Amino acid sequence: MIALLIAGAFSLAFTLFLTPLFARLFKKLSWGQFIRDDGPQAHHTKRGTPTMGGIVFLLGAFLGYLVGHWVAGVPLTMVGMLVFGMAGGLGLVGFIDDFTKTRKQRSLGIGGWTKIAGQVIVGTVFAILAIHPEFLDENFLTPASGFISAVRDISWLNLFTFGAVIGVILFVIWVNTITVSVSNAVNVTDGLDGLASGASIFAIAAYIFIGFWQANQSCFNALLDPLVDYKCYVVRDPLDLAVVAAALCGALLGFLWWNTSPAQIFMGDTGSLGIGGALAALAILTRTELLLVLVGGLFLLTTGSVIIQRVWFKITKWRYGQGRRVFLMSPLHHHFELKGWAEVTVVVRFWLIAALFVATGVGLFYLEWVSR
């Protein structure tokens, strides 16, 4: 608990007080946001706003995590470093994309497929390091043997029933699917001042509670008391995952102070891909991948609007010779902007939607937890 509180407080203070300094530095380096000509006209006033703010809160969260452990005298764990490794790796992919945009002053950075290739490389390294060694041992006994969880372990989704080698291959594919999907979903949502950062705070905060609940019913406790017959969670160091989530939330809260409308700094792809990576890592390491559909419901909603828009446009263009649109503009938040909603109104209402999704996901997880 001490590590969690210190990590969150330090990260919050770091981004709250130092973000303006980083913003001035980024401006001197000419790391300003490029605005697309085909975007909402109101956004053109944001041209030149310092971007790549993800550097600030990813660094703040990592330092907060380290300081929290140092003050509490608790050793670092592999799972904590894995989350930051995933976030930092995808943040680096986003940084390269952002840097290319600012250098060439265009909306296209390194290209879609190149970006996905970078995400896959990071996801593959993470997957290999994240595999529980116990699952490769046929003699490892646990009441909950499923490798993938929703709100409850699902035995028929146990990838390792096909054997260790095939299980590892399937797990790497599964991890990359989640990594690419979640990181790009957060990236798509980052279109208005404070929208992605605020929604991410709600989503990541869910894993503070999930980590605590899983620690109370871990399989380590079950092995200590073999006479107790109950389902347990095969999760490594769930309390440390809660500390990581607290550090990320604190850093994002401090950053949001400067990122909310009118934003003085943007997170850029550096931040959005980094956040997506952290969310994916937390879901995978807590074995709640399918629950992420609810915890990250707003990201799914905005990404879904883009998919619907593109698919419908192509179908109608093929059928009628001219493409038609479902929304005035995608992603969904731009649709409401063009309908006349103020940017702040869209952001706050989308925050509320994100909070409702998270509350539903955490509520379902809690009901499953108390029923064990």
C-alpha positions in Angstrom: 0.0 0.0 0.0 2.9 2.4 0.8 4.5 1.7 -2.6 1.2 2.3 -4.3 0.5 5.6 -2.6 4.1 6.9 -3.1 4.1 5.8 -6.7 0.9 7.6 -7.5 1.8 10.7 -5.6 5.3 11.1 -7.1 4.0 10.5 -10.6 1.3 13.1 -10.1 3.7 15.7 -8.8 6.2 15.0 -11.5 3.8 15.6 -14.4 1.8 18.3 -12.7 4.9 20.5 -12.1 7.2 19.5 -14.9 4.9 19.2 -17.9 5.2 23.0 -18.6 9.0 22.7 -18.7 8.8 19.8 -21.1 6.3 21.7 -23.2 8.7 24.7 -23.6 11.6 22.3 -24.4 9.5 20.6 -27.1 8.5 23.9 -28.6 12.2 24.9 -28.8 12.9 21.6 -30.5 10.0 22.4 -33.0 8.1 19.4 -31.9 4.7 21.0 -32.7 1.5 19.3 -33.7 0.6 19.1 -37.4 -3.1 19.5 -38.1 -4.8 17.7 -41.1 -6.5 20.0 -43.6 -9.5 17.7 -43.8 -10.1 17.8 -40.0 -12.6 20.1 -38.2 -11.8 23.7 -39.0 -11.7 24.6 -35.3 -8.7 22.4 -34.8 -6.4 24.5 -37.0 -5.8 26.9 -34.1 -4.0 24.0 -32.4 -1.3 23.9 -35.0 2.2 24.1 -33.4 1.1 23.0 -30.0 3.9 20.9 -28.4 3.3 17.2 -28.9 5.0 13.9 -27.8 3.8 14.6 -24.3 3.7 10.9 -23.8 7.4 11.2 -22.9 6.4 13.2 -19.8 3.9 10.8 -18.3 5.6 7.6 -19.2 8.8 8.9 -17.6 6.9 10.2 -14.6 5.0 6.9 -14.1 8.2 4.9 -14.3 10.1 7.1 -11.9 7.1 7.0 -9.5 7.1 3.2 -9.7 10.8 3.1 -8.8 10.5 5.7 -6.0 7.5 3.9 -4.6 9.4 0.6 -4.3 12.5 2.4 -2.9 10.6 4.2 -0.2 8.5 1.1 0.8 11.6 -1.1 0.7 9.8 -3.5 -1.7 11.9 -5.3 -4.5 11.0 -4.6 -8.1 9.2 -7.4 -9.9 9.3 -8.7 -13.5 5.7 -8.0 -14.2 6.1 -4.3 -13.3 9.0 -4.0 -15.6 7.1 -5.9 -18.3 4.3 -3.3 -18.3 6.7 -0.4 -18.6 8.7 -2.3 -21.2 5.5 -2.7 -23.3 4.5 0.9 -22.7 8.0 2.2 -23.4 8.4 0.0 -26.5 5.2 1.2 -28.1 5.9 4.7 -26.9 9.2 4.5 -28.9 7.2 3.4 -32.0 4.9 6.4 -31.5 7.8 8.7 -30.9 9.4 7.7 -34.3 6.0 8.4 -35.9 5.6 11.8 -34.2 9.1 12.8 -34.9 8.6 12.0 -38.6 5.4 14.1 -38.7 7.0 17.1 -37.0 10.2 16.9 -39.1 8.4 16.6 -42.5 5.3 18.7 -41.4 2.7 16.2 -42.6 0.0 14.1 -41.0 1.5 10.8 -42.2 4.4 9.6 -40.1 6.2 6.3 -40.7 3.2 4.7 -42.4 0.5 2.3 -41.2 2.2 -1.0 -41.9 5.6 0.1 -40.6 3.9 1.2 -37.4 2.1 -2.2 -37.0 5.4 -3.9 -37.7 6.9 -2.0 -34.7 4.0 -2.9 -32.5 4.3 -6.6 -33.4 8.0 -6.6 -32.6 7.3 -5.1 -29.2 4.3 -7.4 -28.6 6.3 -10.5 -29.5 9.1 -9.7 -27.1 6.6 -9.0 -24.4 4.7 -12.2 -25.1 7.8 -14.4 -24.8 8.8 -12.8 -21.5 5.2 -12.8 -20.1 4.6 -16.6 -20.5 4.2 -18.3 -17.1 7.0 -21.0 -16.9 4.5 -23.1 -14.9 2.3 -23.6 -17.9 5.1 -25.4 -19.7 5.2 -27.9 -16.9 2.5 -30.6 -17.2 2.9 -31.4 -13.5 1.9 -27.9 -12.4 -1.5 -28.2 -10.6 -3.8 -25.3 -10.1 -7.6 -25.1 -9.7 -7.8 -22.5 -12.5 -5.8 -23.9 -15.4 -7.2 -21.7 -18.2 -4.6 -19.4 -19.7 -7.0 -16.7 -20.8 -9.7 -15.2 -18.6 -12.7 -13.0 -19.0 -14.4 -12.5 -15.7 -13.9 -16.1 -14.9 -11.3 -18.5 -16.2 -12.6 -20.2 -19.4 -11.1 -23.7 -19.7 -11.8 -24.0 -23.5 -9.6 -20.9 -24.1 -6.6 -22.6 -22.5 -4.1 -22.3 -25.3 -1.7 -24.7 -23.8 -4.0 -27.7 -24.1 -2.5 -28.0 -27.6 1.0 -28.5 -26.1 3.8 -26.2 -25.1 5.1 -25.3 -28.6 1.7 -24.6 -30.2 0.6 -22.9 -27.0 3.5 -20.5 -27.1 2.8 -19.7 -30.8 -0.9 -19.1 -30.2 -0.1 -17.0 -27.2 2.2 -14.8 -29.1 -0.5 -14.3 -31.8 -3.1 -13.6 -29.1 -0.8 -11.0 -27.4 0.0 -9.3 -30.7 -3.7 -9.1 -31.6 -4.5 -7.4 -28.3 -1.5 -5.2 -28.4 -2.1 -3.8 -31.9 -5.8 -3.5 -31.4 -5.7 -1.7 -28.0 -2.8 0.6 -28.8 -4.4 1.7 -32.1 -7.8 2.1 -30.4 -6.3 4.6 -27.9 -4.5 6.3 -30.7 -7.8 6.8 -32.7 -9.5 8.1 -29.5 -6.8 10.8 -29.0 -8.5 13.4 -31.2 -9.7 16.0 -28.7 -8.0 17.9 -25.8 -7.9 15.6 -22.8 -10.2 12.9 -24.3 -7.7 10.0 -24.4 -5.9 10.9 -21.2 -9.0 11.3 -19.2 -10.6 8.1 -20.5 -7.3 6.2 -19.9 -7.3 7.2 -16.3 -10.6 5.5 -15.7 -9.5 2.4 -17.6 -6.1 2.0 -16.0 -7.6 2.7 -12.5 -9.6 -0.5 -12.9 -6.5 -2.5 -12.6 -5.7 -1.0 -9.2 -8.8 -2.7 -7.8 -8.3 -5.9 -9.9 -4.8 -6.2 -8.7 -5.9 -6.0 -5.0 -8.7 -8.5 -5.4 -6.5 -11.0 -7.3 -3.9 -10.8 -4.6 -6.5 -11.8 -2.0 -7.3 -14.9 -4.0 -4.0 -15.9 -5.7 -3.0 -19.4 -6.3 0.0 -18.9 -4.1 -2.4 -18.6 -1.1 -4.1 -21.8 -2.4 -0.9 -23.7 -2.3 -0.2 -22.6 1.2 -3.6 -23.9 2.3 -4.3 -27.0 0.1 -7.2 -28.0 2.2 -9.2 -25.1 0.9 -11.0 -25.9 -2.3 -11.7 -22.8 -4.3 -10.8 -21.3 -7.7 -7.8 -19.0 -7.7 -6.0 -16.6 -10.0 -2.7 -17.7 -11.6 -1.3 -14.2 -11.6 2.2 -13.2 -10.8 2.6 -10.3 -8.4 -0.9 -8.8 -8.7 -0.2 -6.2 -6.0 2.7 -4.9 -8.0 0.5 -4.6 -11.1 -1.8 -2.4 -8.8 1.3 -0.2 -8.0 2.0 0.1 -11.8 -1.6 1.1 -12.5 -1.5 3.7 -9.6 1.8 5.2 -11.0 0.3 5.5 -14.5 -3.0 7.0 -13.2 -1.1 9.6 -11.1 1.1 10.6 -14.1 -1.9 10.9 -16.4 -3.8 13.0 -13.8 -1.0 15.5 -13.6 -0.6 15.5 -17.4 -4.4 16.0 -17.9 -4.1 19.4 -16.0 -2.1 20.7 -19.0 -3.7 18.5 -21.7 -7.3 19.6 -21.1 -8.9 22.2 -23.3 -7.2 24.4 -24.4 -4.4 21.9 -24.4 -0.9 23.3 -23.8 0.7 20.0 -24.8 -0.5 16.9 -26.7 0.4 13.3 -25.9 1.0 12.4 -29.5 1.4 8.9 -30.8 4.2 8.6 -28.2 1.6 8.8 -25.5 -1.4 7.1 -27.1 0.5 4.0 -28.2 2.3 3.9 -24.8 -1.0 4.0 -22.9 -2.5 1.3 -25.2 0.6 -0.8 -24.6 0.2 -0.4 -20.8 -3.5 -1.3 -20.9 -2.8 -4.4 -23.0 0.0 -5.5 -20.7 -2.1 -5.0 -17.6 -5.0 -7.0 -19.1 -2.7 -9.9 -20.3 -0.7 -10.1 -17.0 -3.9 -10.0 -14.9 -5.5 -12.6 -17.3 -8.5 -10.4 -17.9 -8.0 -9.9 -21.7 -11.7 -10.3 -22.5 -12.8 -8.0 -19.7 -10.8 -5.3 -21.5 -13.7 -5.1 -24.0 -15.7 -3.3 -21.1 -12.8 -1.6 -19.3 -11.7 -0.1 -22.6 -15.2 0.2 -24.0 -14.9 3.9 -25.1 -11.8 3.0 -27.2 -13.7 0.1 -28.8 -16.6 2.5 -29.5 -14.5 5.1 -31.3 -12.5 2.6 -33.2 -15.8 0.8 -34.2 -17.1 4.1 -35.7 -14.0 4.4 -37.9 -14.5 0.8 -39.1 -18.2 1.3 -39.8 -17.5 4.5 -41.7 -14.9 3.0 -43.9 -16.8 -0.3 -44.6 -20.0 1.5 -45.4 -18.2 4.0 -47.7 -16.6 1.3 -49.7 -19.8 -0.8 -49.9 -21.9 2.1 -51.1 -19.1 3.3 -53.5 -19.1 -0.2 -55.1 -22.9 -0.4 -55.1 -23.9 3.1 -56.2 -20.6 4.5 -57.6 -20.4 7.1 -54.9 -19.4 6.5 -51.3 -21.8 7.4 -48.5 -21.2 8.0 -44.8 -22.9 6.9 -41.6 -21.3 9.7 -39.6 -20.5 13.3 -40.5 -16.9 12.4 -39.7 -15.1 9.6 -37.9 -13.9 8.9 -35.3 -17.2 9.4 -33.4 -16.1 12.4 -31.4 -15.6 14.4 -34.6 -19.1 13.5 -35.6 -20.5 15.3 -32.6 -18.2 18.2 -33.1 -19.6 18.8 -36.6 -23.1 18.5 -35.2 -22.4 21.6 -33.1 -21.3 20.2 -29.8 -18.6 22.2 -28.0 -15.3 20.3 -27.7 -15.4 20.3 -23.9 -19.0 19.0 -24.0 -17.9 16.1 -26.2 -14.9 15.3 -24.0 -16.8 15.3 -20.7 -19.7 13.2 -22.1 -17.2 10.7 -23.5 -15.5 10.6 -20.1 -18.8 9.7 -18.6 -19.3 6.9 -21.1 -15.8 5.6 -20.4 -16.5 5.7 -16.6 -19.7 3.7 -17.1 -17.9 1.1 -19.2 -15.2 0.8 -16.5 -17.7 0.6 -13.7 -19.6 -2.2 -15.5 -16.4 -4.1 -16.1 -15.1 -3.7 -12.5 -18.5 -4.5 -11.1 -18.7 -7.8 -13.1 -15.2 -8.7 -12.0 -16.1 -8.0 -8.3 -19.2 -10.1 -8.5 -17.1 -13.0 -9.9 -14.5 -12.5 -7.2 -16.9 -12.6 -4.3 -18.6 -15.7 -5.8 -15.3 -17.8 -5.7 
